[in-house]
């Protein structure tokens, strides 16, 4: 814990007398840090992400957001009513559903009448976009373009790996490839975070600030 505190990733404990106490907010933050590290995020990238999200908010207020972040990699199920709530006014767009199924974002269990999503995180993202009244069709278009961009990036990294790493002598090539994937994911995350900051600054804003009216 002291390492995370020294790097600004974790707030210090509550001091009572001479004893430091950690609470559920600390535990939620540690779980998020662990999950992100497993996915290849560097500590610097995690610190930047948490700082952007926490600017102006207390640790207690962030627990829910951090728990949502921990949802990456988890699947989920929704009732038809909960699924409809992801659409403005509850009106499900059949074309958006078709596109989501084609991208592997959704599937249906006709026997149980449930909507299944392999990524709980994307469901939460969809809910957030719906709360901002962003049209589902537009959100789906952005996701399709993002998915295509990511596939191109992954292909480049794969070619890079095959050319310079895979042909080498390794006792455990799968382990080496997993580490390479984590490095690739961390590099992409760092570059994206910087690009988002640059784009916001070019628009006269900074992350966490309210745009001028």
KOLNUTI-985663 format. One record per residue (C-alpha): x, y, z; residue in one letter. Coordinates in steps of 0.25 Angstrom, whole numbers, plus 5000, padded with zeros to 4 digits. Example, Ala and Ser with C-alpha at 12.3 -4.5 7.8 and 13.67 -1.06 7.14 Angstrom:
<vexfis>
<vexfi><x>5049</x><y>4982</y><z>5031</z><r>a</r></vexfi>
<vexfi><x>5055</x><y>4996</y><z>5029</z><r>s</r></vexfi>
</vexfis>
This chain:
<vexfis>
<vexfi><x>5000</x><y>5000</y><z>5000</z><r>x</r></vexfi>
<vexfi><x>5011</x><y>5010</y><z>5003</z><r>x</r></vexfi>
<vexfi><x>5017</x><y>5008</y><z>4989</z><r>x</r></vexfi>
<vexfi><x>5003</x><y>5012</y><z>4983</z><r>x</r></vexfi>
<vexfi><x>5002</x><y>5024</y><z>4993</z><r>x</r></vexfi>
<vexfi><x>5016</x><y>5029</y><z>4990</z><r>x</r></vexfi>
<vexfi><x>5012</x><y>5029</y><z>4975</z><r>x</r></vexfi>
<vexfi><x>4999</x><y>5036</y><z>4978</z><r>x</r></vexfi>
<vexfi><x>4990</x><y>5025</y><z>4974</z><r>x</r></vexfi>
<vexfi><x>4984</x><y>5022</y><z>4988</z><r>x</r></vexfi>
<vexfi><x>4980</x><y>5032</y><z>4998</z><r>x</r></vexfi>
<vexfi><x>4986</x><y>5031</y><z>5012</z><r>x</r></vexfi>
<vexfi><x>4978</x><y>5024</y><z>5023</z><r>x</r></vexfi>
<vexfi><x>4970</x><y>5031</y><z>5033</z><r>x</r></vexfi>
<vexfi><x>4978</x><y>5033</y><z>5046</z><r>x</r></vexfi>
<vexfi><x>4972</x><y>5031</y><z>5059</z><r>x</r></vexfi>
<vexfi><x>4982</x><y>5033</y><z>5070</z><r>x</r></vexfi>
<vexfi><x>4994</x><y>5025</y><z>5065</z><r>x</r></vexfi>
<vexfi><x>4987</x><y>5015</y><z>5056</z><r>x</r></vexfi>
<vexfi><x>4983</x><y>5017</y><z>5042</z><r>x</r></vexfi>
<vexfi><x>4970</x><y>5011</y><z>5037</z><r>x</r></vexfi>
<vexfi><x>4967</x><y>5007</y><z>5022</z><r>x</r></vexfi>
<vexfi><x>4952</x><y>5007</y><z>5018</z><r>x</r></vexfi>
<vexfi><x>4944</x><y>5001</y><z>5007</z><r>x</r></vexfi>
<vexfi><x>4948</x><y>5013</y><z>4997</z><r>x</r></vexfi>
<vexfi><x>4962</x><y>5008</y><z>4999</z><r>x</r></vexfi>
<vexfi><x>4959</x><y>4994</y><z>4996</z><r>x</r></vexfi>
<vexfi><x>4951</x><y>4998</y><z>4983</z><r>x</r></vexfi>
<vexfi><x>4963</x><y>5007</y><z>4979</z><r>x</r></vexfi>
<vexfi><x>4972</x><y>4995</y><z>4981</z><r>x</r></vexfi>
<vexfi><x>4963</x><y>4986</y><z>4973</z><r>x</r></vexfi>
<vexfi><x>4963</x><y>4995</y><z>4961</z><r>x</r></vexfi>
<vexfi><x>4978</x><y>4997</y><z>4961</z><r>x</r></vexfi>
<vexfi><x>4980</x><y>4982</y><z>4961</z><r>x</r></vexfi>
<vexfi><x>4970</x><y>4980</y><z>4950</z><r>x</r></vexfi>
<vexfi><x>4977</x><y>4991</y><z>4942</z><r>x</r></vexfi>
<vexfi><x>4991</x><y>4985</y><z>4944</z><r>x</r></vexfi>
<vexfi><x>4986</x><y>4971</y><z>4940</z><r>x</r></vexfi>
<vexfi><x>4982</x><y>4978</y><z>4926</z><r>x</r></vexfi>
<vexfi><x>4995</x><y>4984</y><z>4924</z><r>x</r></vexfi>
<vexfi><x>4993</x><y>4998</y><z>4929</z><r>x</r></vexfi>
<vexfi><x>5005</x><y>5005</y><z>4935</z><r>x</r></vexfi>
<vexfi><x>5005</x><y>5011</y><z>4949</z><r>x</r></vexfi>
<vexfi><x>5007</x><y>5025</y><z>4942</z><r>x</r></vexfi>
<vexfi><x>4995</x><y>5022</y><z>4933</z><r>x</r></vexfi>
<vexfi><x>4986</x><y>5018</y><z>4945</z><r>x</r></vexfi>
<vexfi><x>4990</x><y>5030</y><z>4953</z><r>x</r></vexfi>
<vexfi><x>4986</x><y>5039</y><z>4941</z><r>x</r></vexfi>
<vexfi><x>4973</x><y>5032</y><z>4939</z><r>x</r></vexfi>
<vexfi><x>4969</x><y>5032</y><z>4953</z><r>x</r></vexfi>
<vexfi><x>4973</x><y>5047</y><z>4954</z><r>x</r></vexfi>
<vexfi><x>4965</x><y>5051</y><z>4942</z><r>x</r></vexfi>
<vexfi><x>4952</x><y>5044</y><z>4948</z><r>x</r></vexfi>
<vexfi><x>4954</x><y>5048</y><z>4962</z><r>x</r></vexfi>
<vexfi><x>4957</x><y>5063</y><z>4960</z><r>x</r></vexfi>
<vexfi><x>4947</x><y>5071</y><z>4969</z><r>x</r></vexfi>
<vexfi><x>4941</x><y>5058</y><z>4975</z><r>x</r></vexfi>
<vexfi><x>4944</x><y>5052</y><z>4988</z><r>x</r></vexfi>
<vexfi><x>4949</x><y>5037</y><z>4989</z><r>x</r></vexfi>
<vexfi><x>4936</x><y>5033</y><z>4995</z><r>x</r></vexfi>
<vexfi><x>4928</x><y>5039</y><z>4983</z><r>x</r></vexfi>
<vexfi><x>4938</x><y>5031</y><z>4973</z><r>x</r></vexfi>
<vexfi><x>4935</x><y>5018</y><z>4979</z><r>x</r></vexfi>
<vexfi><x>4924</x><y>5015</y><z>4969</z><r>x</r></vexfi>
<vexfi><x>4932</x><y>5020</y><z>4957</z><r>x</r></vexfi>
<vexfi><x>4944</x><y>5011</y><z>4961</z><r>x</r></vexfi>
<vexfi><x>4935</x><y>4999</y><z>4963</z><r>x</r></vexfi>
<vexfi><x>4930</x><y>5002</y><z>4949</z><r>x</r></vexfi>
<vexfi><x>4944</x><y>5002</y><z>4944</z><r>x</r></vexfi>
<vexfi><x>4946</x><y>4989</y><z>4950</z><r>x</r></vexfi>
<vexfi><x>4935</x><y>4983</y><z>4941</z><r>x</r></vexfi>
<vexfi><x>4944</x><y>4983</y><z>4929</z><r>x</r></vexfi>
<vexfi><x>4946</x><y>4968</y><z>4925</z><r>x</r></vexfi>
<vexfi><x>4933</x><y>4964</y><z>4932</z><r>x</r></vexfi>
<vexfi><x>4920</x><y>4959</y><z>4925</z><r>x</r></vexfi>
<vexfi><x>4906</x><y>4963</y><z>4929</z><r>x</r></vexfi>
<vexfi><x>4891</x><y>4960</y><z>4927</z><r>x</r></vexfi>
<vexfi><x>4880</x><y>4969</y><z>4925</z><r>x</r></vexfi>
<vexfi><x>4865</x><y>4968</y><z>4925</z><r>x</r></vexfi>
<vexfi><x>4858</x><y>4973</y><z>4913</z><r>x</r></vexfi>
<vexfi><x>4853</x><y>4985</y><z>4921</z><r>x</r></vexfi>
<vexfi><x>4867</x><y>4988</y><z>4926</z><r>x</r></vexfi>
<vexfi><x>4872</x><y>4987</y><z>4912</z><r>x</r></vexfi>
<vexfi><x>4861</x><y>4996</y><z>4906</z><r>x</r></vexfi>
<vexfi><x>4866</x><y>5007</y><z>4917</z><r>x</r></vexfi>
<vexfi><x>4879</x><y>5008</y><z>4909</z><r>x</r></vexfi>
<vexfi><x>4871</x><y>5015</y><z>4898</z><r>x</r></vexfi>
<vexfi><x>4865</x><y>5029</y><z>4899</z><r>x</r></vexfi>
<vexfi><x>4850</x><y>5028</y><z>4904</z><r>x</r></vexfi>
<vexfi><x>4852</x><y>5013</y><z>4904</z><r>x</r></vexfi>
<vexfi><x>4850</x><y>5011</y><z>4889</z><r>x</r></vexfi>
<vexfi><x>4859</x><y>5000</y><z>4884</z><r>x</r></vexfi>
<vexfi><x>4865</x><y>5003</y><z>4871</z><r>x</r></vexfi>
<vexfi><x>4865</x><y>4989</y><z>4863</z><r>x</r></vexfi>
<vexfi><x>4876</x><y>4994</y><z>4854</z><r>x</r></vexfi>
<vexfi><x>4885</x><y>4997</y><z>4866</z><r>x</r></vexfi>
<vexfi><x>4882</x><y>4984</y><z>4872</z><r>x</r></vexfi>
<vexfi><x>4886</x><y>4977</y><z>4859</z><r>x</r></vexfi>
<vexfi><x>4899</x><y>4984</y><z>4858</z><r>x</r></vexfi>
<vexfi><x>4902</x><y>4981</y><z>4873</z><r>x</r></vexfi>
<vexfi><x>4900</x><y>4967</y><z>4870</z><r>x</r></vexfi>
<vexfi><x>4909</x><y>4967</y><z>4858</z><r>x</r></vexfi>
<vexfi><x>4920</x><y>4973</y><z>4866</z><r>x</r></vexfi>
<vexfi><x>4918</x><y>4963</y><z>4877</z><r>x</r></vexfi>
<vexfi><x>4913</x><y>4973</y><z>4887</z><r>x</r></vexfi>
<vexfi><x>4900</x><y>4966</y><z>4890</z><r>x</r></vexfi>
<vexfi><x>4893</x><y>4952</y><z>4889</z><r>x</r></vexfi>
<vexfi><x>4880</x><y>4947</y><z>4893</z><r>x</r></vexfi>
<vexfi><x>4875</x><y>4936</y><z>4902</z><r>x</r></vexfi>
<vexfi><x>4861</x><y>4933</y><z>4897</z><r>x</r></vexfi>
<vexfi><x>4859</x><y>4922</y><z>4907</z><r>x</r></vexfi>
<vexfi><x>4861</x><y>4931</y><z>4919</z><r>x</r></vexfi>
<vexfi><x>4857</x><y>4944</y><z>4912</z><r>x</r></vexfi>
<vexfi><x>4870</x><y>4951</y><z>4915</z><r>x</r></vexfi>
<vexfi><x>4880</x><y>4960</y><z>4908</z><r>x</r></vexfi>
<vexfi><x>4894</x><y>4956</y><z>4909</z><r>x</r></vexfi>
<vexfi><x>4906</x><y>4965</y><z>4908</z><r>x</r></vexfi>
<vexfi><x>4921</x><y>4959</y><z>4908</z><r>x</r></vexfi>
<vexfi><x>4926</x><y>4973</y><z>4914</z><r>x</r></vexfi>
<vexfi><x>4919</x><y>4979</y><z>4926</z><r>x</r></vexfi>
<vexfi><x>4928</x><y>4991</y><z>4923</z><r>x</r></vexfi>
<vexfi><x>4922</x><y>4994</y><z>4910</z><r>x</r></vexfi>
<vexfi><x>4908</x><y>4993</y><z>4915</z><r>x</r></vexfi>
<vexfi><x>4911</x><y>5003</y><z>4926</z><r>x</r></vexfi>
<vexfi><x>4917</x><y>5012</y><z>4915</z><r>x</r></vexfi>
<vexfi><x>4904</x><y>5011</y><z>4907</z><r>x</r></vexfi>
<vexfi><x>4896</x><y>5015</y><z>4919</z><r>x</r></vexfi>
<vexfi><x>4905</x><y>5027</y><z>4921</z><r>x</r></vexfi>
<vexfi><x>4903</x><y>5031</y><z>4906</z><r>x</r></vexfi>
<vexfi><x>4888</x><y>5029</y><z>4907</z><r>x</r></vexfi>
<vexfi><x>4888</x><y>5038</y><z>4920</z><r>x</r></vexfi>
<vexfi><x>4895</x><y>5049</y><z>4911</z><r>x</r></vexfi>
<vexfi><x>4884</x><y>5047</y><z>4900</z><r>x</r></vexfi>
<vexfi><x>4894</x><y>5043</y><z>4890</z><r>x</r></vexfi>
<vexfi><x>4886</x><y>5035</y><z>4879</z><r>x</r></vexfi>
<vexfi><x>4889</x><y>5020</y><z>4880</z><r>x</r></vexfi>
<vexfi><x>4892</x><y>5020</y><z>4865</z><r>x</r></vexfi>
<vexfi><x>4902</x><y>5030</y><z>4866</z><r>x</r></vexfi>
<vexfi><x>4909</x><y>5023</y><z>4877</z><r>x</r></vexfi>
<vexfi><x>4909</x><y>5010</y><z>4870</z><r>x</r></vexfi>
<vexfi><x>4916</x><y>5017</y><z>4858</z><r>x</r></vexfi>
<vexfi><x>4926</x><y>5022</y><z>4867</z><r>x</r></vexfi>
<vexfi><x>4928</x><y>5009</y><z>4873</z><r>x</r></vexfi>
<vexfi><x>4929</x><y>5002</y><z>4859</z><r>x</r></vexfi>
<vexfi><x>4940</x><y>5012</y><z>4855</z><r>x</r></vexfi>
<vexfi><x>4947</x><y>5010</y><z>4868</z><r>x</r></vexfi>
<vexfi><x>4947</x><y>4995</y><z>4867</z><r>x</r></vexfi>
<vexfi><x>4953</x><y>4996</y><z>4853</z><r>x</r></vexfi>
<vexfi><x>4964</x><y>5005</y><z>4858</z><r>x</r></vexfi>
<vexfi><x>4967</x><y>4996</y><z>4869</z><r>x</r></vexfi>
<vexfi><x>4968</x><y>4984</y><z>4859</z><r>x</r></vexfi>
<vexfi><x>4978</x><y>4991</y><z>4851</z><r>x</r></vexfi>
<vexfi><x>4986</x><y>4995</y><z>4863</z><r>x</r></vexfi>
<vexfi><x>4986</x><y>4980</y><z>4867</z><r>x</r></vexfi>
<vexfi><x>4990</x><y>4975</y><z>4854</z><r>x</r></vexfi>
<vexfi><x>5002</x><y>4985</y><z>4853</z><r>x</r></vexfi>
<vexfi><x>5006</x><y>4980</y><z>4867</z><r>x</r></vexfi>
<vexfi><x>5004</x><y>4966</y><z>4863</z><r>x</r></vexfi>
<vexfi><x>5013</x><y>4968</y><z>4851</z><r>x</r></vexfi>
<vexfi><x>5024</x><y>4975</y><z>4859</z><r>x</r></vexfi>
<vexfi><x>5023</x><y>4963</y><z>4869</z><r>x</r></vexfi>
<vexfi><x>5025</x><y>4953</y><z>4858</z><r>x</r></vexfi>
<vexfi><x>5036</x><y>4960</y><z>4852</z><r>x</r></vexfi>
<vexfi><x>5045</x><y>4963</y><z>4864</z><r>x</r></vexfi>
<vexfi><x>5040</x><y>4954</y><z>4875</z><r>x</r></vexfi>
<vexfi><x>5033</x><y>4941</y><z>4871</z><r>x</r></vexfi>
<vexfi><x>5045</x><y>4936</y><z>4863</z><r>x</r></vexfi>
<vexfi><x>5055</x><y>4937</y><z>4875</z><r>x</r></vexfi>
<vexfi><x>5058</x><y>4927</y><z>4885</z><r>x</r></vexfi>
<vexfi><x>5049</x><y>4927</y><z>4896</z><r>x</r></vexfi>
<vexfi><x>5046</x><y>4916</y><z>4907</z><r>x</r></vexfi>
<vexfi><x>5032</x><y>4921</y><z>4908</z><r>x</r></vexfi>
<vexfi><x>5027</x><y>4928</y><z>4896</z><r>x</r></vexfi>
<vexfi><x>5012</x><y>4929</y><z>4901</z><r>x</r></vexfi>
<vexfi><x>5017</x><y>4937</y><z>4913</z><r>x</r></vexfi>
<vexfi><x>5026</x><y>4946</y><z>4905</z><r>x</r></vexfi>
<vexfi><x>5014</x><y>4949</y><z>4896</z><r>x</r></vexfi>
<vexfi><x>5005</x><y>4952</y><z>4908</z><r>x</r></vexfi>
<vexfi><x>5015</x><y>4962</y><z>4913</z><r>x</r></vexfi>
<vexfi><x>5017</x><y>4968</y><z>4899</z><r>x</r></vexfi>
<vexfi><x>5001</x><y>4970</y><z>4898</z><r>x</r></vexfi>
<vexfi><x>5002</x><y>4977</y><z>4912</z><r>x</r></vexfi>
<vexfi><x>5013</x><y>4986</y><z>4907</z><r>x</r></vexfi>
<vexfi><x>5005</x><y>4989</y><z>4894</z><r>x</r></vexfi>
<vexfi><x>4992</x><y>4992</y><z>4902</z><r>x</r></vexfi>
<vexfi><x>4999</x><y>5001</y><z>4911</z><r>x</r></vexfi>
<vexfi><x>5006</x><y>5009</y><z>4900</z><r>x</r></vexfi>
<vexfi><x>4992</x><y>5011</y><z>4893</z><r>x</r></vexfi>
<vexfi><x>4986</x><y>5015</y><z>4906</z><r>x</r></vexfi>
<vexfi><x>4997</x><y>5025</y><z>4909</z><r>x</r></vexfi>
<vexfi><x>4996</x><y>5031</y><z>4895</z><r>x</r></vexfi>
<vexfi><x>4981</x><y>5032</y><z>4895</z><r>x</r></vexfi>
<vexfi><x>4981</x><y>5039</y><z>4908</z><r>x</r></vexfi>
<vexfi><x>4991</x><y>5049</y><z>4903</z><r>x</r></vexfi>
<vexfi><x>4983</x><y>5051</y><z>4890</z><r>x</r></vexfi>
<vexfi><x>4970</x><y>5053</y><z>4898</z><r>x</r></vexfi>
<vexfi><x>4977</x><y>5064</y><z>4906</z><r>x</r></vexfi>
<vexfi><x>4983</x><y>5070</y><z>4894</z><r>x</r></vexfi>
<vexfi><x>4969</x><y>5070</y><z>4887</z><r>x</r></vexfi>
<vexfi><x>4962</x><y>5076</y><z>4899</z><r>x</r></vexfi>
<vexfi><x>4973</x><y>5087</y><z>4900</z><r>x</r></vexfi>
<vexfi><x>4972</x><y>5090</y><z>4886</z><r>x</r></vexfi>
<vexfi><x>4957</x><y>5093</y><z>4888</z><r>x</r></vexfi>
<vexfi><x>4960</x><y>5102</y><z>4900</z><r>x</r></vexfi>
<vexfi><x>4957</x><y>5092</y><z>4910</z><r>x</r></vexfi>
<vexfi><x>4964</x><y>5084</y><z>4920</z><r>x</r></vexfi>
<vexfi><x>4959</x><y>5070</y><z>4926</z><r>x</r></vexfi>
<vexfi><x>4951</x><y>5072</y><z>4938</z><r>x</r></vexfi>
<vexfi><x>4947</x><y>5087</y><z>4934</z><r>x</r></vexfi>
<vexfi><x>4933</x><y>5092</y><z>4931</z><r>x</r></vexfi>
<vexfi><x>4933</x><y>5097</y><z>4916</z><r>x</r></vexfi>
<vexfi><x>4930</x><y>5112</y><z>4916</z><r>x</r></vexfi>
<vexfi><x>4915</x><y>5115</y><z>4913</z><r>x</r></vexfi>
</vexfis>
